[in-house]
Amino acid sequence: MKLTTYIYKLGQLLVFASLFLPTIILDEYIFPFIAPRNFIFRILMLLGVGVLVFLWANAPELRPKKRWINIAVASVIVAKLLSGIFGVHWLNSFWSNYERMEGIVGWVFFGVFYYLVITVFRTRKDWIWLFRVSLLPALYISLYGISQWFGLFGVIESRQTRIESRLGNAAYLGAYMLLHIGIAAYVLIKEKAAWVRYSAIACIILFHVTLFLTATRGAFLGWGVGVFVAALLYLYFGSNKKIKLATAVGIVTLVVGLVGVRAGGSTDFVRNIEPLKRIATVSFADATVKSRLVVWDIAWQGFLARPIFGWGQDNFNYVFNAYFDESAREQWVDRAHNNLLDKLSMGGIVTFVSYLALLVYP
């Protein structure tokens, strides 16, 4: 094998290794769920930089094409750099802290990861293998979370009535499961081997159970909207009448179930199951929702004050302090808990537009 082939395979191994980082917890660190994973990730991506330099220099056909998505990724990183330069605390924007590690340095490493992936995963077969491997740590994290709920095998106890698994945060776990439900569904559709398809079905079921046990309302909403839109599209464009009938029945069942949970919110059955309880109590009168709305208003005020480049990456705590509202539940907040408002307040319109460019990829 040529040296280029070995380096190409090394790049793939670096990406595969990165997929298992969510399983790592090192108690020796103040933030055992964040810092060690980021340190390892950055070491892997530093090696990835070497892989990219070698491959782009010796195999020009592997260099990124001038496509919208590739330019958009680079523009997000540049926008965050500019927001840090013109923000209120350059060092904080550049380095971040051990709790978040999402400073400009972190985003540069995320960019390296993206360009490494598109460089060494180029065929449909490559991507199927990437998704297959990604399901392995997701399956472990799912089973760990379910064990956490039932108190099995001496796993780390959750700090709340919602499972966190190896991620240390129920909301993160909900988003992680939501992503891998989609990945497992893609594998199910594209794979031909029966054992892989059955494995994908098992993953989809387990990931749904884990998602439910996180009781993360944002993830529930994302799942519901995604399923509802997909179902409507299939009802309109689909050709298989049996699947269309099953889809229609599924939508009706989902709506009836949701209405039933909302109507039975005061019953012991609903109140004693945290995920159902959180669904039943969603309202603008809910304390968490009210607090989020206050923080969103603070983020909006921060954007209006510095609309071009914002306050700088990872500087939302300065926004919160400047426009503090005592009706907020928390006394210290470093995120708006709304991704778009985070982009607007910390990065201004420049970062916001570059971020939207990723979402509207043609």
C-alpha positions in Angstrom: 0.0 0.0 0.0 1.2 3.5 -0.7 2.0 5.9 2.1 -1.0 8.1 0.9 -3.3 5.1 1.5 -2.0 4.6 5.0 -2.4 8.2 5.9 -5.9 8.2 4.4 -6.8 5.2 6.7 -5.3 7.0 9.6 -7.6 9.9 9.0 -10.6 7.6 9.1 -9.4 6.0 12.3 -9.1 9.5 13.9 -12.7 10.2 13.0 -13.8 6.8 14.3 -12.0 7.4 17.6 -13.7 10.8 18.0 -17.1 9.1 17.8 -16.4 7.2 21.1 -15.4 10.3 23.1 -19.0 10.7 24.6 -18.4 7.5 26.5 -15.4 8.9 28.4 -15.7 10.2 31.9 -12.6 11.1 34.0 -13.5 12.0 37.6 -10.1 13.6 38.2 -11.2 16.7 36.3 -13.4 19.5 37.7 -15.7 19.0 34.7 -15.3 15.3 34.0 -17.9 15.2 31.2 -16.4 18.1 29.3 -12.7 18.7 29.7 -11.1 15.3 29.1 -13.2 14.6 26.0 -12.2 18.0 24.5 -8.5 17.4 25.4 -8.5 14.1 23.7 -10.5 15.4 20.7 -8.0 18.2 20.2 -5.1 15.8 20.3 -6.9 13.7 17.7 -7.6 16.7 15.5 -4.0 17.9 15.8 -3.0 14.6 14.2 -5.9 15.3 11.8 -4.2 18.5 10.7 -1.1 16.5 9.8 -3.3 14.1 7.8 -5.0 16.9 5.9 -1.8 18.7 5.1 -0.3 15.5 3.7 -3.3 14.4 1.8 -4.1 17.8 0.3 -0.4 18.2 -0.8 0.0 14.7 -2.3 -3.5 14.0 -3.5 -5.0 17.2 -5.0 -8.3 15.3 -5.8 -9.0 15.1 -2.1 -8.9 18.8 -1.5 -12.3 20.4 -0.6 -14.4 21.5 -3.5 -15.7 25.0 -3.8 -19.2 24.1 -2.5 -21.6 26.1 -0.5 -21.4 23.9 2.6 -17.6 24.0 2.7 -17.5 27.7 2.4 -20.2 28.1 5.0 -18.3 26.1 7.6 -15.2 28.3 7.1 -17.4 31.4 7.3 -18.8 30.4 10.7 -15.3 30.1 12.1 -14.2 33.4 10.6 -17.3 35.1 11.9 -16.7 33.8 15.4 -13.1 35.0 15.2 -14.3 38.5 14.3 -16.9 38.5 17.1 -14.1 37.6 19.5 -11.9 40.4 18.2 -14.6 43.0 18.4 -16.3 41.5 21.5 -16.0 42.5 25.2 -13.5 39.9 26.3 -11.1 38.6 23.6 -9.3 36.0 25.8 -12.5 34.5 27.0 -13.8 34.2 23.5 -10.5 32.7 22.3 -10.0 30.1 25.0 -13.4 29.7 26.6 -13.4 27.8 29.9 -13.3 24.2 31.1 -17.0 24.0 31.6 -17.8 24.9 27.9 -14.6 24.7 25.9 -16.5 26.3 22.9 -14.2 29.2 22.3 -12.7 30.1 19.0 -9.9 27.5 19.5 -12.6 24.9 20.0 -14.4 25.9 16.8 -11.2 25.7 14.8 -10.9 22.1 16.0 -14.5 21.5 15.0 -13.7 22.9 11.6 -10.7 20.5 11.3 -13.0 17.6 12.1 -15.4 18.7 9.4 -12.8 18.9 6.7 -11.2 15.7 7.9 -14.5 13.9 7.5 -15.2 15.2 4.0 -11.6 14.4 3.0 -11.5 10.7 4.1 -15.1 9.7 3.8 -16.0 10.2 0.1 -18.2 7.3 -1.0 -21.6 6.0 0.1 -19.8 2.9 1.5 -17.5 5.1 3.6 -20.5 7.0 5.0 -22.4 3.9 5.8 -19.4 2.6 7.8 -19.2 6.0 9.5 -22.8 5.7 10.6 -22.4 2.1 11.6 -19.5 2.9 13.9 -21.4 5.9 15.3 -24.2 3.6 16.4 -21.9 1.6 18.6 -21.1 4.3 21.2 -24.7 5.6 20.9 -25.9 2.1 21.7 -23.7 1.9 24.8 -24.8 5.3 26.0 -28.4 4.4 25.4 -28.1 1.1 27.4 -26.2 2.9 30.1 -28.9 5.5 30.4 -31.6 2.9 30.6 -29.6 1.1 33.3 -29.4 4.5 35.1 -33.1 4.8 35.1 -33.6 1.4 36.7 -30.6 1.5 38.9 -28.9 -1.5 37.3 -25.2 -2.6 37.3 -23.9 0.1 39.6 -23.9 2.8 36.9 -23.4 6.5 37.9 -26.6 7.8 39.4 -28.3 10.6 37.7 -28.3 13.9 39.6 -32.0 14.4 38.8 -35.1 12.5 37.9 -34.1 12.5 34.3 -31.3 10.2 32.9 -28.0 11.7 31.8 -26.1 8.6 30.9 -22.4 9.2 30.1 -23.1 12.8 28.9 -23.8 14.4 32.3 -26.7 16.4 30.9 -30.2 15.2 30.1 -30.7 17.8 27.3 -27.4 16.8 25.7 -28.5 13.1 25.9 -31.8 13.9 24.3 -30.2 15.7 21.4 -27.6 12.9 21.0 -30.4 10.3 20.9 -32.4 12.3 18.4 -29.4 12.5 16.0 -28.8 8.8 16.3 -32.4 7.9 15.7 -32.0 9.6 12.3 -28.7 7.8 11.7 -30.1 4.4 12.6 -33.1 5.1 10.3 -30.7 5.9 7.4 -28.8 2.7 8.0 -32.1 0.7 8.1 -33.1 2.2 4.7 -29.8 1.9 2.9 -28.4 -1.4 4.2 -29.2 -4.8 2.6 -27.8 -7.2 5.1 -30.6 -8.6 7.4 -28.5 -8.5 10.6 -27.6 -4.9 10.1 -31.2 -3.9 9.4 -32.4 -5.8 12.5 -29.6 -4.2 14.5 -30.7 -0.7 13.2 -34.3 -1.5 14.3 -33.2 -2.5 17.8 -31.2 0.8 18.0 -34.1 2.9 16.9 -36.3 1.3 19.6 -33.7 1.7 22.3 -32.9 5.2 21.3 -36.5 6.2 21.5 -36.7 4.7 25.0 -33.7 6.7 26.0 -35.0 9.9 24.5 -38.2 9.5 26.4 -36.4 8.9 29.7 -34.4 12.1 29.3 -37.6 14.0 29.6 -36.1 16.8 27.4 -39.0 18.8 26.1 -36.9 20.5 23.4 -35.9 17.1 22.0 -39.5 15.9 22.2 -40.6 18.9 20.3 -37.9 18.4 17.6 -38.8 14.7 17.3 -42.5 15.5 17.1 -42.1 18.2 14.4 -39.7 16.1 12.4 -42.0 13.0 12.5 -45.1 15.1 11.7 -43.5 16.8 8.7 -42.0 13.6 7.4 -45.4 11.9 7.8 -47.2 14.6 5.9 -44.7 14.6 3.1 -45.1 10.8 2.8 -48.9 11.1 2.8 -48.7 13.6 0.0 -45.9 12.1 -2.1 -45.8 8.4 -1.1 -47.1 5.6 -3.3 -47.5 2.6 -0.9 -51.1 2.7 0.3 -50.4 0.4 3.3 -47.6 2.6 4.6 -49.7 5.7 4.0 -52.5 4.1 6.1 -50.1 3.2 8.8 -48.6 6.7 8.8 -52.1 8.3 9.1 -52.9 5.9 12.0 -49.6 6.8 13.6 -50.2 10.5 13.4 -53.7 10.1 14.9 -52.4 7.9 17.7 -49.6 10.4 18.5 -52.0 13.3 18.7 -54.5 11.3 20.8 -51.8 10.2 23.2 -50.5 13.8 23.5 -54.0 15.1 24.3 -54.5 12.3 26.8 -51.3 13.1 28.6 -52.2 16.8 28.7 -55.7 16.0 29.9 -54.4 13.6 32.6 -51.7 15.9 33.9 -53.2 15.9 37.4 -53.4 12.1 37.7 -50.9 10.1 39.7 -50.0 8.0 36.7 -48.7 11.1 34.8 -47.3 12.9 37.8 -45.2 9.9 38.9 -43.5 9.5 35.4 -41.2 12.4 34.9 -41.2 12.5 31.1 -45.0 12.5 31.0 -45.1 15.0 33.8 -42.9 17.4 31.9 -45.0 17.0 28.8 -48.2 17.6 30.7 -46.9 20.8 32.4 -45.6 22.6 29.3 -47.1 26.1 29.4 -46.1 29.7 29.6 -46.9 29.6 33.3 -44.3 26.9 33.9 -41.4 28.3 36.0 -38.7 26.9 33.7 -40.5 28.3 30.6 -41.0 31.7 32.2 -37.3 31.8 33.2 -36.2 30.9 29.6 -38.4 33.7 28.2 -36.7 36.2 30.5 -33.2 35.0 29.4 -34.3 35.2 25.7 -35.4 38.8 26.2 -32.0 39.5 27.8 -30.3 37.9 24.8 -32.3 40.0 22.4 -31.4 43.2 24.3 -27.8 42.2 24.1 -28.1 41.7 20.3 -29.7 45.2 19.9 -26.9 46.7 21.9 -24.1 45.1 19.7 -25.8 44.0 16.5 -22.9 43.6 14.1 -20.3 41.4 15.8 -22.1 40.8 19.1 -20.4 40.4 22.5 -18.0 37.7 21.5 -18.0 33.9 21.5 -18.7 32.5 25.0 -19.4 36.0 26.5 -23.1 35.6 27.1 -22.5 36.0 30.9 -21.6 39.6 30.1 -24.9 40.1 28.3 -26.8 38.5 31.2 -25.1 40.7 33.8 -25.6 43.9 31.7 -29.4 43.3 31.3 -30.0 41.2 34.4 -33.7 40.7 35.3 -34.4 39.6 38.8 -37.4 37.5 37.6 -34.9 35.0 36.0 -34.6 31.9 38.1 -30.8 31.7 37.7 -28.4 34.2 39.1 -25.7 33.3 36.6 -26.3 32.2 33.0 -23.7 31.7 30.2 -26.1 30.6 27.5 -29.4 31.9 26.2 -30.8 28.3 26.0 -31.7 29.2 22.4 -29.2 28.5 19.7 -30.3 31.3 17.4 -30.4 33.9 20.2 -26.9 32.7 21.3 -25.6 33.3 17.8 -27.3 36.8 17.6 -26.2 38.0 21.1 -22.7 36.6 21.2 -21.8 36.7 17.4 -24.1 39.4 16.1 -25.7 39.4 12.6 -22.4 38.3 11.0 -22.2 35.0 12.9 -26.0 34.6 12.7 -26.1 34.9 8.9 -23.1 32.5 8.5 -24.8 30.0 10.8 -28.0 30.2 8.7 -25.9 29.5 5.6 -25.3 26.0 7.1 -29.0 25.4 7.5 -30.1 26.6 4.1 -27.5 24.5 2.2 -28.9 24.0 -1.3 
